[in-house]
Amino acid sequence: MATVELTTANFDQVTESDGIVLVDFWAEWCGPCKRFAPVYERSSDKHPEITFGKVDTEAQQGLAAKFDIRSIPTIMAIRDGVIVFAQPGALPESALENLIEQVQALDMDDVRKKLAEHNH
């Protein structure tokens, strides 16, 4: 599946649905972002069941600010509307695949329970 350009207009709609959404925060001028892009694209081809989104931090400064993005690329994983991972730095392909496996293996009922406990 091709990557989806995420903007302030569609971000919530895409990320609040059930399933896994990976988000790559990037910018045109960022060397590591350009090197990571083909890895991200290959992974999107391997995992059609996952939505792969990209946020251009230059064009979407409001989204970058909302998620306090200070370093790019930053990878964020969202499952069933819950942010379960966010980390700056380009991941090697094996690490990205490992992240996907971990997100797929999460018990979301347990994650929601821990979030609820943490927020009290």
N, C-alpha and C positions, 0 to 999 in steps of 0.2 A: 504494500500500500504506500502510496506517495505521502510525503509529509504534508501536514496541514499548517498553513500560516495562521498563527493565533494573534488576535488583536483584542483591544478592549471590547470591541463589539461582540466577539464570539467566544472569548476565553471561558467565561462562566458556563455557557451552554455546553461547550465541548468537555470541560473538565468535571462538571457536576453529574455527568451521566454514569451509569454502571459500567464497570470494566476498567481497564488500565489505560492511562494516558501518560506518555512520557513527553516532557517539555524540555527543549533545548533553547536556553537563552543565549543569544549570540549577537554579533555585529559584523558588518562587512569588513571593517578594518582590522579585525582580530585574527592574527595568524593561527593560534591554536584552534579557534572556531572553524577556520577553513580546513585545517587538517582533520578535525573531528567529523566534519560534515559527511564525507563518504562512508565512514564507519556507521554513523547514524542512519544513513540511507540504506546501507546493506542490511542493517538490523530491521529496518521497517519492512524490507522485502521478505525477511525471514519470518516475521511475526505479523501477519495480516489481521490478527485478532486484537492487536494493540493499536491505539491511535498515537501516532508520532507527530507532535506539534513543534513548531519553531516560533520563537518570539524574537523579532529583530528589536534589540534593546534601544537602538537609535530611533526607530520609527514608533516604538511603543514604550516610551519613557515612563508612562503612568503604570504600566504593568511591572516594569523593572523596579520602580519605586515601591509598589504595593508589596512585592515579595523581597524587598531589600537586597536586590541583586547588586553586589559590589565587585564581583569578579566574573569574567566570562571566559569560556563557556561555563554555564551552570546547568546541571541536569537535575530535573525535578521529576519524581514519579508520583502519580496520583492514582489511587485505586478507589473506585466507588465514591468519588467526590472527596476523598481524604488524602491530604499530602502525606505520603509515607516515607519520602526520601527527598533530600535536596542537598547537592554538593557541588561546589565549584571545581572546575578542572575537566579537561578532556579525558575521557575514559578510553583505555585500549578496548578493542573489540571483545576480548575475553571478559573483561570487567563489566562491560555493558550487558553481555549475555548473562553473567552471574547476577547482576542487579535485577534483570528481568525475571530470572528464575526465583529469586528471593521474593519479589513483589507478587509473583503468581502464587507462591506458597503461603502467603500470609493468611491467617485466620482473621477475616475482617470483623467478625463479631468480637473477638478478643481485642483487636485494635480499638474498636469503638468503646469497649468497656474500659480499657486503660485510658483512653482520651477523656472519658466522662469522669473517671477517678481523678485524673490529673487536673481537670478544670474545676474541681470542688475544693 
